[in-house]
Amino acid sequence: MNTIPRLSLLLSPLLIAACAATAPPAKEFPAGARAPSAAELTTLLRGKSTNAPMPNGGTIRVDYAADSNALTAYIAGRTDSGTWRVEDGRICYELKTWPSACNEARLVGQDLYTKRANGDVVPVTVGR
């Protein structure tokens, strides 16, 4: 018997199990989530970097300036810059190249979550 087909038969269940174990992104904020005020969001983000997962398995990093509303975003080896502003419960981005957006934001304790335009709720890690 050819070893490649036999190996494929042996590994197929493992691949299927690994794919099934990956949960789809949440569509709702976690229980107990609350909308932070604009002042809370500004304090949380100004002068910090954030990381959030992308649907393709990568990460988006955003660096927020300490002394202005400027930002730089990094995705998959590409970079864009622009400005940011906050509203109660929302973070808005005006970028030069990529589409601008406003994302709902919620806090659960000190953990930040945002809801993307596609409805996915993702955790955002804030560098402290």
C-alpha positions in Angstrom: 0.0 0.0 0.0 1.2 3.5 -0.9 2.4 5.3 2.3 1.0 8.7 1.3 -2.7 7.6 1.0 -2.3 5.5 4.2 -0.8 8.5 6.1 -3.6 10.7 4.8 -6.2 8.2 6.1 -4.5 8.2 9.5 -4.1 12.0 9.8 -7.6 13.0 8.4 -9.4 12.5 11.8 -6.8 14.7 13.5 -7.2 17.5 11.0 -11.0 17.4 11.3 -10.8 17.4 15.1 -8.4 20.4 15.0 -10.7 22.4 12.7 -13.7 21.6 14.9 -11.9 22.7 18.0 -11.5 26.2 16.7 -14.5 28.2 18.0 -16.0 30.9 15.7 -15.7 34.4 16.9 -18.4 35.6 19.4 -21.2 37.8 18.1 -22.1 39.1 21.5 -20.1 40.8 24.2 -19.3 38.7 27.3 -21.7 38.7 30.2 -21.2 41.7 32.5 -19.7 43.9 29.7 -20.3 47.6 30.0 -19.8 50.5 27.7 -16.9 52.7 28.9 -17.1 56.4 28.9 -15.1 58.4 26.3 -12.8 59.5 29.1 -12.2 55.9 30.2 -11.4 54.9 26.6 -9.0 57.8 26.1 -7.1 57.0 29.3 -7.0 53.3 28.4 -5.6 53.9 24.9 -3.6 57.1 24.8 0.1 56.3 24.5 -0.5 52.6 24.3 -0.4 49.8 21.8 -3.2 47.2 21.3 -3.3 43.8 19.6 -6.4 42.1 18.4 -6.9 38.8 16.4 -7.8 38.9 12.8 -10.2 36.4 11.1 -7.3 34.9 9.1 -5.4 34.1 12.3 -3.1 37.1 12.1 -3.0 40.1 14.5 -3.7 43.8 14.0 -1.6 46.1 16.1 -2.5 49.7 16.7 -0.2 52.3 18.3 -1.9 55.3 19.8 0.1 58.5 20.2 0.7 59.7 23.7 0.4 63.4 22.9 -2.2 63.6 20.1 -5.0 61.6 18.4 -2.6 60.1 15.8 -2.3 56.4 15.3 -0.4 53.8 13.3 -1.9 50.4 12.4 -0.1 47.3 11.3 -1.7 44.3 9.6 0.1 41.4 7.8 3.2 43.4 7.1 1.3 46.5 5.9 1.1 49.8 7.7 -1.4 52.7 7.7 -1.7 55.9 9.7 -4.5 58.3 10.6 -6.4 59.6 13.6 -8.6 58.2 16.3 -11.4 59.5 18.5 -13.6 58.0 21.1 -17.3 58.4 22.0 -19.0 56.7 24.9 -18.7 53.0 24.1 -17.1 53.5 20.7 -13.6 53.8 19.2 -13.5 55.5 15.7 -10.6 55.4 13.2 -9.9 57.7 10.2 -7.2 56.1 8.2 -5.3 57.2 5.0 -5.5 54.0 3.0 -7.7 51.5 4.8 -11.4 52.0 5.4 -12.4 54.2 8.3 -14.6 52.6 11.0 -16.2 53.0 14.4 -16.2 49.9 16.6 -18.3 49.3 19.7 -16.2 48.8 22.7 -17.0 47.2 26.0 -15.1 46.5 29.3 -15.3 43.4 31.4 -13.3 44.4 34.5 -10.0 45.6 32.8 -10.5 43.5 29.7 -11.4 45.4 26.5 -13.5 43.9 23.7 -14.6 45.4 20.4 -17.3 44.5 17.9 -16.2 44.7 14.3 -18.4 45.8 11.4 -18.9 42.1 10.5 -20.4 41.6 14.0 -17.4 39.6 15.4 -16.6 40.4 19.0 -12.8 40.1 19.7 -10.6 40.7 22.8 -8.2 43.6 22.5 -4.9 43.3 24.5 -3.8 46.7 25.7 -0.1 47.1 26.4 0.3 48.6 29.8 
